[in-house]
Amino acid sequence: MGLIAGFVIAVISRLGYFGIALLMGIESACIPLPSEIIMPFSGYLVFKGTLDIWLVSVAGAIGCVIGSWVAYAVGAWGGRPLVERYGKYVLVSHHDLDLADRWFSRHGEITIFIGRLLPVVRTFIAFPAGVSRMPLWRFTIYTFLGSLIWCWALAFIGLRLGEHWDTLGVYFHRFDTAIGIAIILFAAWYVWRHVRNLRRS
């Protein structure tokens, strides 16, 4: 984490708003570069009077959208054929794809919006949206709105913490752990459901 923090600080210090957009774009392209470091440090620079909090937030949200487009495109153009061909080996059936399609058709907006506000989930939510071919314009709007709130909140906390901006990551790692446990429990339930259905058939 120390090396990552040093990299983030160097990029933003050198590139400013563009650096924020670049780093948040990387984070949203399914590469786990923690926004819990990127945006609070940006807020610290607001505290110092170097940057503006709204421009910081918009730069972060734009970066999120661009990075999410990449993950969405991978899911839409490559992910679905891959899942259809090899999904059975990881217990993903055509029925599961149909369920995901219906879910994103009915609840895609709120799923993307809330997903952009959750640690861990926000990094990977664009890929399943692409696999389900959620309309790109809707995906873009709700990605931007959710990301803007997330980026502003983290930057504001960094602004309020000032010199102690780097203490925020400790608290967010607790959320990461809780969400990780929830994902493991969901995966266990998912495997159990498929094994049960196979036994019945």
Backbone hydrogen bonds, N-H to C=O, Kabsch-Sander energy under -0.5 kcal/mol:
donor,donor_aa,acceptor,acceptor_aa,energy
5,A,1,M,-2.9
6,G,2,G,-2.2
7,F,3,L,-2.2
8,V,4,I,-2.8
9,I,5,A,-2.7
10,A,6,G,-2.1
11,V,7,F,-2.4
12,I,8,V,-2.5
13,S,9,I,-2.4
14,R,10,A,-1.6
15,L,11,V,-3.0
16,G,12,I,-2.4
18,F,15,L,-1.2
20,I,16,G,-1.9
21,A,17,Y,-2.4
22,L,18,F,-2.6
23,L,19,G,-2.5
24,M,20,I,-2.6
25,G,21,A,-1.9
26,I,22,L,-2.0
27,E,23,L,-2.2
28,S,24,M,-1.8
29,A,25,G,-0.7
29,A,26,I,-0.9
30,C,27,E,-0.6
30,C,123,T,-0.8
31,I,26,I,-1.1
33,L,31,I,-2.8
37,I,34,P,-1.5
38,I,34,P,-1.6
39,M,35,S,-2.1
41,F,37,I,-1.8
42,S,38,I,-1.6
43,G,39,M,-2.5
44,Y,40,P,-2.1
45,L,41,F,-1.8
46,V,42,S,-1.5
47,F,43,G,-2.4
48,K,44,Y,-1.8
49,G,46,V,-1.4
50,T,45,L,-2.4
51,L,45,L,-1.0
56,V,52,D,-2.5
57,S,53,I,-2.2
58,V,54,W,-2.6
59,A,55,L,-2.5
60,G,56,V,-2.3
61,A,57,S,-2.4
62,I,58,V,-2.8
63,G,59,A,-2.2
64,C,60,G,-2.1
65,V,61,A,-2.2
66,I,62,I,-2.4
67,G,63,G,-2.6
68,S,64,C,-2.4
69,W,65,V,-2.1
70,V,66,I,-1.3
71,A,67,G,-1.8
72,Y,68,S,-3.0
73,A,69,W,-2.8
74,V,70,V,-2.2
75,G,71,A,-2.1
76,A,72,Y,-2.7
77,W,73,A,-2.8
78,G,74,V,-1.9
79,G,74,V,-2.4
80,R,75,G,-1.4
82,L,78,G,-1.5
83,V,79,G,-2.7
84,E,80,R,-3.1
85,R,81,P,-1.8
86,Y,82,L,-2.9
87,G,83,V,-2.3
89,Y,86,Y,-1.6
90,V,87,G,-1.6
91,L,88,K,-1.0
92,V,87,G,-3.2
93,S,91,L,-0.6
97,L,93,S,-1.8
98,D,94,H,-2.4
99,L,95,H,-2.3
100,A,96,D,-2.4
101,D,97,L,-2.5
102,R,98,D,-2.4
103,W,99,L,-2.5
104,F,100,A,-2.6
105,S,101,D,-1.8
106,R,102,R,-2.0
107,H,103,W,-3.7
108,G,104,F,-1.1
111,T,107,H,-2.2
112,I,108,G,-2.6
113,F,109,E,-2.6
114,I,110,I,-2.6
115,G,111,T,-2.3
116,R,112,I,-1.9
117,L,114,I,-1.7
118,L,115,G,-1.3
121,V,119,P,-2.9
122,R,118,L,-2.5
123,T,120,V,-0.8
124,F,120,V,-0.8
124,F,121,V,-1.1
125,I,121,V,-1.4
127,F,124,F,-0.8
129,A,125,I,-1.2
130,G,126,A,-2.0
131,V,127,F,-2.4
132,S,128,P,-2.1
133,R,130,G,-1.3
134,M,129,A,-2.4
139,F,135,P,-2.5
140,T,136,L,-2.8
141,I,137,W,-2.1
142,Y,138,R,-2.2
143,T,139,F,-1.9
144,F,140,T,-2.4
145,L,141,I,-2.4
146,G,142,Y,-2.1
147,S,143,T,-2.3
148,L,144,F,-2.5
149,I,145,L,-1.8
150,W,146,G,-2.2
151,C,147,S,-3.2
152,W,148,L,-2.5
153,A,149,I,-2.6
154,L,150,W,-2.3
155,A,151,C,-2.4
156,F,152,W,-2.8
157,I,153,A,-2.2
158,G,154,L,-2.3
159,L,155,A,-2.2
160,R,156,F,-2.5
161,L,157,I,-2.6
162,G,158,G,-1.7
164,H,161,L,-2.0
165,W,162,G,-1.6
167,T,164,H,-1.9
168,L,165,W,-1.3
170,V,167,T,-0.7
171,Y,167,T,-0.7
171,Y,168,L,-0.7
172,F,168,L,-1.7
173,H,169,G,-1.8
174,R,170,V,-0.7
174,R,171,Y,-0.7
175,F,171,Y,-0.9
176,D,172,F,-2.4
177,T,173,H,-2.1
178,A,174,R,-2.1
179,I,175,F,-2.8
180,G,176,D,-2.5
181,I,177,T,-2.4
182,A,178,A,-2.1
183,I,179,I,-2.3
184,I,180,G,-2.2
185,L,181,I,-2.5
186,F,182,A,-2.3
187,A,183,I,-2.6
188,A,184,I,-2.4
189,W,185,L,-2.4
190,Y,186,F,-2.6
191,V,187,A,-2.5
192,W,188,A,-2.4
193,R,189,W,-2.5
194,H,190,Y,-2.0
195,V,191,V,-2.6
196,R,192,W,-2.4
197,N,193,R,-2.2
198,L,194,H,-2.3
199,R,195,V,-2.1
200,R,196,R,-2.0
201,S,197,N,-2.2
